[in-house]
Amino acid sequence: MKMNGRIFYKVSLIGLINGILLGLIMKWVEMFSGKQVYKLLLNVDFLPLIRDISRSEASLFFFHLLFSLAITFSYVILHHLKIFRKWNKYALAFITIIPAIMLYFPLSALSKSEVVLPSDLTAFFLWTILHLFYGLSLPKAI
């Protein structure tokens, strides 16, 4: 797969738009549900190098967007691998987003600040649904 400027721009744009929308919707869901899924989304206090950097919401959201870009580029790279080329693009998106969904448990367990508990099934349901919607938009990147 060759990543020309047009493809790179498209994949980057989809990754950024998806990341921004996921963040905004999670913030809205947190405001109305009281479940701190947005705070969990931005939580990096367990990462040694990143946790020492500015703790402003903007800097934490920036790291979230970097992860969103990584997920989107991973999806596009997987789609172009011979083994996945014939897969349904939505099935591949689902497989790609599963690790992000499952991160709920270690992120909530490792958090040094007060966020949701790993056993909070309502918060996990919200986290899962919102990430699945994020995953549905990944095929637009190809």
Secondary structure, DSSP 8 states (H G I E B T S, - for coil): ----HHHHHHHHHHHHHHHHHHHHHHHHHHHHH---HHHHHH--TTSTTTTTS---HHHHHHHHHHHHHHHHHHHHHHHHSTTTTTS-HHHHHHHHHHHHHHTHHHHHHH-SS----TT-HHHHHHHHHHHHHHHHTGGGG-
